[in-house]
Amino acid sequence: MALSPDVEGSTYPAARFRVDESRVRAFADAVGHRGPGVPPTIVTVPEIAAGLDHVVSDPRLGIDLSRVLHGEQEYRWSRPVVVGETLTASATIESVRDKGGMRFLVLGTEVRDEAGELVASARSTLIVRGDG
Amino acid sequence: MSVRFDDLEVGRDLPSSSRLVTREDVKAYADASGDENPLHQDDEVARAAGFPRVVAHGMYTMGTLTSWLVDWLGDPAALLRLQVHFRAPVFVDESIECGGRVRSLDPQTRTAVLEVWVRAERDGAEVWPIRKSEAEVRLD
C-alpha cells in the first residue's frame, strides 16, 4: 500500500448542507430522536459529503469501500444546529498510518455556519482492512 | 423531563434504553445521511464481507446513542462532546441497549463527563458495539 507523501494535511472541496425541516425530520426518525431541536449528529450529513465521499474516490488512497470499517468518531459542538441554516463542512486528512496489515485514516472536519463560525468539529478514524 | 447538574453523582448509572434496529430504519438512515454503502442495505454484500446480514452504519448506532442521551438531557444544547469507539458490528433485526454512567463532575463549569456504551445480546452472549466511550455535557 504505497502512498504519496503529500496525502497527510491535504484537504477536499467543502460541502454545503441546508438544514431543512424535511431532512431534519427524516434524520430524526431514523435515529429515534424525539426532540426538541435538531439531532446533534445531523452534522454527519455534511461531514460525509465533505470527507468520506472524496476519500473513497481519491486515487492517491485507492480505498475499496467494501473494506472500510469505522473505528472511532468524535464530535465537539460549539452550539446546537438549527433548522433553516446552511452549514459548510471542510475535511482534512490528518494522518494515515499502516499497522498490522490495516490502514488507519484520520479525517478532521470543521462544520461552520453562514457567518463562518464553528458549529461543530468532527474527527473520524477509518480502518481499511488489508487484502485477504 | 430534564436532568439537573445537582442531580448527578459520580458512579451513578443513567437509565438505559433499548431499541430494535430495523431494516427500514437503517435504510432511512442511509438516505438521510447520504451514506449509501451497500453493506448497510444488501444482505448479499454483507455476506460477501463476512457478516450474516445487513450491518447498521456505525453512525446509525452513534446517532441512536445520541438520541438516547439527548432524551435524558432534555436539550441537545447540553451535549458538548461525544467520542465513541466502534468495537463490534450491529446487525438489523436485533435490539441494542444504550446506557452510561457518570464518570466525573466539574461544579465550576457545571459539566459532567459520562461513560457511554451500546450493548447487544447475540447468540446468548453480550457484545459491545460501542464501549469505553465518553460524552461531555453541561447542565443547569
Chai-1 contact restraints between the chains, C-beta under 6 A:
chainA,res_idxA,chainB,res_idxB,connection_type,confidence,min_distance_angstrom,max_distance_angstrom,comment,restraint_id
A,A26,B,A32,contact,1.0,0.0,6.0,A-B,restraint_1
A,F27,B,A32,contact,1.0,0.0,6.0,A-B,restraint_2
A,A30,B,D25,contact,1.0,0.0,6.0,A-B,restraint_3
A,A30,B,A28,contact,1.0,0.0,6.0,A-B,restraint_4
A,A30,B,Y29,contact,1.0,0.0,6.0,A-B,restraint_5
A,A30,B,A32,contact,1.0,0.0,6.0,A-B,restraint_6
A,V31,B,G63,contact,1.0,0.0,6.0,A-B,restraint_7
A,V31,B,T64,contact,1.0,0.0,6.0,A-B,restraint_8
A,V31,B,S67,contact,1.0,0.0,6.0,A-B,restraint_9
A,G32,B,R19,contact,1.0,0.0,6.0,A-B,restraint_10
A,G32,B,T64,contact,1.0,0.0,6.0,A-B,restraint_11
A,G32,B,S67,contact,1.0,0.0,6.0,A-B,restraint_12
A,H33,B,S67,contact,1.0,0.0,6.0,A-B,restraint_13
A,R34,B,D71,contact,1.0,0.0,6.0,A-B,restraint_14
A,G37,B,P76,contact,1.0,0.0,6.0,A-B,restraint_15
A,P40,B,T66,contact,1.0,0.0,6.0,A-B,restraint_16
A,P40,B,P76,contact,1.0,0.0,6.0,A-B,restraint_17
A,P40,B,L79,contact,1.0,0.0,6.0,A-B,restraint_18
A,T41,B,G63,contact,1.0,0.0,6.0,A-B,restraint_19
A,T41,B,T66,contact,1.0,0.0,6.0,A-B,restraint_20
A,T44,B,S33,contact,1.0,0.0,6.0,A-B,restraint_21
A,T44,B,M59,contact,1.0,0.0,6.0,A-B,restraint_22
A,V45,B,S33,contact,1.0,0.0,6.0,A-B,restraint_23
A,V45,B,G34,contact,1.0,0.0,6.0,A-B,restraint_24
A,I48,B,G34,contact,1.0,0.0,6.0,A-B,restraint_25
A,I48,B,D35,contact,1.0,0.0,6.0,A-B,restraint_26
A,A49,B,G34,contact,1.0,0.0,6.0,A-B,restraint_27
A,L65,B,N37,contact,1.0,0.0,6.0,A-B,restraint_28
A,S66,B,A49,contact,1.0,0.0,6.0,A-B,restraint_29
A,H70,B,G58,contact,1.0,0.0,6.0,A-B,restraint_30
A,H70,B,F86,contact,1.0,0.0,6.0,A-B,restraint_31
A,E72,B,H85,contact,1.0,0.0,6.0,A-B,restraint_32
A,Q73,B,M62,contact,1.0,0.0,6.0,A-B,restraint_33
A,Q73,B,V84,contact,1.0,0.0,6.0,A-B,restraint_34
A,E74,B,Q83,contact,1.0,0.0,6.0,A-B,restraint_35
A,Y75,B,L82,contact,1.0,0.0,6.0,A-B,restraint_36
A,R76,B,R81,contact,1.0,0.0,6.0,A-B,restraint_37
A,P80,B,P76,contact,1.0,0.0,6.0,A-B,restraint_38
A,P80,B,A77,contact,1.0,0.0,6.0,A-B,restraint_39
